Amino acid sequence: MKTIDRGDDHCIRRKKETEKTGTTHKPSCKCGRVCVPPHLGHFPPISQFTKPYPPRRRVNPLPSRPARPISRRTTTNATAAAPASAMAAASRGLLTRLRHLSITGPRLPPCRFFSADPLVSLSDDDDAGGGGEGGGGGRIIEARPGVMGPESRRTGVIGVKCGMSAMWDKWGAKVPITVLWVDDNVVCQVKTAEKEGFYALQLGAGQKKEKHLTKPEVGHFRSQGIPLKRKLKEFPVTEDALLPVGTAISVRHFVPGQFVDVIGITKGKGFAGGMKRHGFSGMPASHGASLSHRSIGSTGQRDAPGRVFKNRKMPGRMGGVQRTVKNVWVYQIDPARNLLYLKGQVPGPQGSFLFVKDSIYKKPDRALLPFPTYFSQEGEEEDSEPLVANLGDIDPFMVAD
């Protein structure tokens, strides 16, 4: 590297340059000036040099920050990074244009797949979740009774498990009963094919204080204009079964005598052994076993294959999973207290939330079901007595005899 001689002429020359440019340098030699290679020129002063060359600057600085000159040592890196920065800028510009087009341009149905229906643009769609009448964007949804078709699908309800009991029917037969409380079910959001790509209703149950909810949850309820709810659940429905936001759904949504499917989280049993979890018989209780009476026994083979196959039934965590009990018979409903009486057991402990909907395999009679839900008529008296399923006119005990 060629350096400048540190003589008196050098000090005089640097002094003239300092007076002309108005810059000062920290003295690093006897002459009081910093000696640098001539091909680097002048650079901004720094407190102390830790390297023999100035630090590298950013190749692509932010627009708000002024760009600093790049030394010749980083010229090669800047040249190599220039195409990458140009490509990144181009991709950002393309994404911005596509986002602007998706927001301001015509919106199309997002889920068509192999449909034969014509592609129609929906320019009147509202991006707000609760915009329009009924909360379905630009769609107008009215709360009025309709006719249930063969492919129609109603919404379900959210119930709280109160416990189990037993009742006796009019023939004297004992019926095991699970009691569910339909606690203030209200439609919280309507999802349509124009906006979300499918039809569904979001239901809320119970009450909860604002301090026990997160800010996004509170904002969701405030935007829909409904009270704060404790539990939310989304039920897929057909287009003719949509309901406006704020519609209350009572226990009269179901009819005594129909079959329903109940979804819930089973009781958590913790870590359980093979005998409790899978019903294994265990080892001998007296002779031939030592400290292994509840053991599951052998789990594999010898050298071939030399491993334990997957899905082998072993001890592990039991319970605490979602299960569906199908074809549960609705024995009775109590409209005055909003109670639903089901025959048999359902998953979940007492006080847990359960989701009840129409049965898939044993479909109820469409003529008896209120569609899309039950609407009380003006001047109609509320039923104070429970409604019991029709058990027929034939005594089953007499037929058995």
Disulfide bonds with the S-S distance in Angstrom:
none
